Amino acid sequence: METVLERPTKREQKMASETVANFTSAISRRKSDNVNIRIHESEESFIIPRKALEFLSYILSIMAEGKAISLIPSESELSTQQAADMLNVSRPHIVKLLEQGVIPFKKAGSHRRILLEDLMKYAGLQKETRKKNLKFLSEQAQELNLGYE
């Protein structure tokens, strides 16, 4: 199941931006695994896990940047189009990676399904590879004295 939140309005973006600093400060002062939350309007109080509060802080920071948010459970299976959208590549490129065995998948009828966990592993490896290559290129530029400082 996927929940897609719309891009925040300018008003929501401003509110999130003003709130996120206070939120982060409040989280850093809390050391327990649980947090007591009180809703001002209804006077209700309840306890939530600290991780949920940290996640809410992350959501607020993304909203402050004006970005849309998608929540996908980690056990989810993605279509090739969803995977392509997440990696910002074309669907045919994803299909090629699947058929080459670079990313594991299974078939549901004629449709390919990719575990989110497998896609994230691939994305992490790609990020590491890019980082190594960039480091190599910058070191090479320094050694060759190409004028970059």
Phi, psi and omega per residue, in radians:
M1 nan 2.405 -3.098
E2 -2.180 2.340 3.063
T3 -1.971 2.134 -3.140
V4 -1.966 2.140 3.086
L5 -1.670 2.473 -3.138
E6 -1.228 2.782 3.073
R7 -1.021 2.337 -3.098
P8 -1.179 2.593 3.069
T9 -1.251 2.925 3.108
K10 -1.035 -0.688 3.128
R11 -1.121 -0.808 3.115
E12 -1.128 -0.662 3.128
Q13 -1.092 -0.773 3.136
K14 -1.130 -0.765 -3.140
M15 -1.096 -0.765 3.122
A16 -1.104 -0.708 3.137
S17 -1.095 -0.740 3.126
E18 -1.216 -0.535 -3.073
T19 -1.453 -0.598 -2.968
V20 -1.068 -0.645 3.136
A21 -1.130 -0.797 3.105
N22 -1.119 -0.687 -3.134
F23 -1.091 -0.832 -3.135
T24 -1.076 -0.726 3.114
S25 -1.089 -0.768 3.136
A26 -1.122 -0.676 3.136
I27 -1.147 -0.734 -3.072
S28 -1.166 -0.469 3.112
R29 -1.359 -0.380 -3.103
R30 -1.498 2.299 -3.132
K31 -1.998 -0.218 -3.109
S32 -1.401 2.892 3.130
D33 -1.352 -0.247 -3.123
N34 -2.113 2.654 -3.138
V35 -2.277 2.317 3.092
N36 -1.555 2.122 -3.104
I37 -1.898 2.405 3.085
R38 -2.176 2.194 3.097
I39 -1.549 2.048 -3.047
H40 -1.058 -0.805 -3.052
E41 -1.127 -0.708 -3.063
S42 -1.773 -0.081 -3.118
E43 1.078 0.301 3.121
E44 -1.497 2.549 3.071
S45 -2.203 2.551 3.061
F46 -2.724 2.877 -3.112
I47 -1.874 2.332 3.076
I48 -2.203 2.758 3.071
P49 -1.144 2.528 3.124
R50 -0.982 -0.663 3.139
K51 -1.047 -0.613 3.120
A52 -1.145 -0.679 3.114
L53 -1.183 -0.696 3.090
E54 -1.111 -0.675 3.110
F55 -1.150 -0.699 3.101
L56 -1.096 -0.664 3.081
S57 -1.090 -0.723 3.107
Y58 -1.104 -0.745 3.116
I59 -1.068 -0.758 3.119
L60 -1.085 -0.687 -3.140
S61 -1.172 -0.640 3.086
I62 -1.178 -0.742 3.103
M63 -1.085 -0.677 3.138
A64 -1.070 -0.514 3.101
E65 -1.422 -0.102 3.116
G66 1.440 0.308 -3.093
K67 -1.659 2.633 3.028
A68 -1.383 2.775 -3.073
I69 -2.224 2.396 3.007
S70 -2.108 2.338 3.084
L71 -1.950 2.151 -3.118
I72 -2.286 2.128 3.080
P73 -1.003 2.498 -3.022
S74 -1.107 -0.400 -3.141
E75 -1.508 0.078 -3.056
S76 -1.161 2.620 2.995
E77 -1.841 2.370 -3.083
L78 -1.920 2.622 2.997
S79 -1.372 2.926 3.116
T80 -1.099 -0.603 3.123
Q81 -1.192 -0.732 3.102
Q82 -1.095 -0.738 3.116
A83 -1.096 -0.755 3.124
A84 -1.085 -0.741 3.119
D85 -1.091 -0.711 -3.133
M86 -1.153 -0.654 -3.117
L87 -1.586 -0.078 -3.110
N88 1.031 0.805 3.072
V89 -2.275 3.060 3.141
S90 -1.397 2.727 3.082
R91 -1.089 -0.744 3.100
P92 -1.044 -0.576 3.092
H93 -1.136 -0.734 3.099
I94 -1.091 -0.796 3.137
V95 -1.018 -0.743 3.122
K96 -1.067 -0.760 3.118
L97 -1.105 -0.662 3.119
L98 -1.154 -0.831 -3.095
E99 -1.172 -0.485 3.090
Q100 -1.422 -0.121 3.132
G101 1.439 0.209 3.141
V102 -1.224 -0.694 3.091
I103 -2.107 2.207 3.108
P104 -1.159 2.621 3.096
F105 -2.711 2.960 2.997
K106 -2.347 2.824 -3.135
K107 -1.837 2.389 3.013
A108 -2.047 1.653 -2.997
G109 1.248 -2.118 3.110
S110 -1.749 0.040 -3.089
H111 -1.691 2.392 3.081
R112 -1.523 2.399 3.108
R113 -2.193 2.348 -3.087
I114 -2.071 2.293 3.062
L115 -1.248 2.390 3.127
L116 -0.967 -0.711 -3.139
E117 -1.030 -0.744 3.125
D118 -1.168 -0.674 3.121
L119 -1.151 -0.697 3.137
M120 -1.188 -0.617 3.057
K121 -1.080 -0.800 3.114
Y122 -1.056 -0.801 -3.127
A123 -1.076 -0.690 3.111
G124 -1.125 -0.741 3.097
L125 -1.113 -0.701 3.112
Q126 -1.103 -0.695 3.138
K127 -1.126 -0.752 3.101
E128 -1.087 -0.764 -3.141
T129 -1.076 -0.795 3.114
R130 -1.059 -0.719 -3.130
K131 -1.103 -0.785 3.113
K132 -1.085 -0.796 -3.123
N133 -1.121 -0.693 3.114
L134 -1.146 -0.710 3.104
K135 -1.086 -0.770 3.122
F136 -1.051 -0.801 -3.127
L137 -1.133 -0.684 3.138
S138 -1.211 -0.667 3.077
E139 -1.131 -0.715 3.126
Q140 -1.115 -0.722 3.114
A141 -1.090 -0.659 3.116
Q142 -1.188 -0.783 -3.128
E143 -1.092 -0.660 -3.120
L144 -1.489 -0.008 3.131
N145 0.881 1.012 -3.091
L146 -1.469 0.150 3.065
G147 1.604 0.113 3.077
Y148 -1.576 2.319 3.136
E149 -2.095 nan nan
